[in-house]
Amino acid sequence: MRFIKKMKVSTMLGSGFASVIIISLCVTILGRSQLISLGNDIELLANRSLNNLLIT
């Protein structure tokens, strides 16, 4: 805790902003991978289920 109290305000603001950017990047990467997975699942369901419905 002493280390944080001795930091300059500009250093604390910079490190806080950097951590927000890192967290945002992680959320973005996770969201993109989940959207890609969802798109693949929808495409699979559309191709398989639609073909089964059209054939019968």
Phi and psi in degrees as a GROMACS rama.xvg file:
@    title "Ramachandran Plot"
@    xaxis  label "Phi"
@    yaxis  label "Psi"
@TYPE xy
-62.5974  -35.6302  ARG-2
-61.2742  -40.9331  PHE-3
-68.2502  -37.5296  ILE-4
-67.9711  -28.3459  LYS-5
-85.3449  -10.8214  LYS-6
-69.7114  148.648  MET-7
-73.7744  159.297  LYS-8
-63.2982  -41.5093  VAL-9
-64.0729  -35.6433  SER-10
-68.4474  -41.5638  THR-11
-65.7848  -41.736  MET-12
-64.5685  -41.971  LEU-13
-64.3765  -43.6575  GLY-14
-69.4509  -34.7281  SER-15
-66.0729  -42.542  GLY-16
-66.5409  -39.2051  PHE-17
-63.7236  -40.289  ALA-18
-68.2608  -33.6884  SER-19
-65.3608  -41.1567  VAL-20
-64.5501  -42.3121  ILE-21
-63.8775  -43.4869  ILE-22
-64.2957  -41.0211  ILE-23
-62.5269  -40.682  SER-24
-63.5223  -41.6536  LEU-25
-63.2016  -43.3384  CYS-26
-64.9131  -39.7764  VAL-27
-63.6863  -45.3811  THR-28
-63.99  -43.9564  ILE-29
-64.0452  -44.065  LEU-30
-63.4136  -41.2212  GLY-31
-64.7985  -42.1356  ARG-32
-65.8518  -37.0995  SER-33
-69.2132  -36.8781  GLN-34
-67.1425  -38.0655  LEU-35
-63.6044  -44.1807  ILE-36
-63.1727  -42.0961  SER-37
-63.8173  -41.5482  LEU-38
-61.5538  -41.7278  GLY-39
-63.9851  -41.2424  ASN-40
-64.9064  -41.5604  ASP-41
-65.3408  -41.4552  ILE-42
-63.2374  -41.7698  GLU-43
-63.1668  -46.5622  LEU-44
-63.8308  -40.5719  LEU-45
-65.2388  -43.3594  ALA-46
-68.8669  -46.1477  ASN-47
-74.8429  -50.7835  ARG-48
-71.4234  -38.5203  SER-49
-67.4557  -39.1004  LEU-50
-63.9792  -39.7307  ASN-51
-66.1108  -38.0428  ASN-52
-70.6758  -36.9599  LEU-53
-74.5781  -31.0417  LEU-54
-72.8475  -39.0129  ILE-55
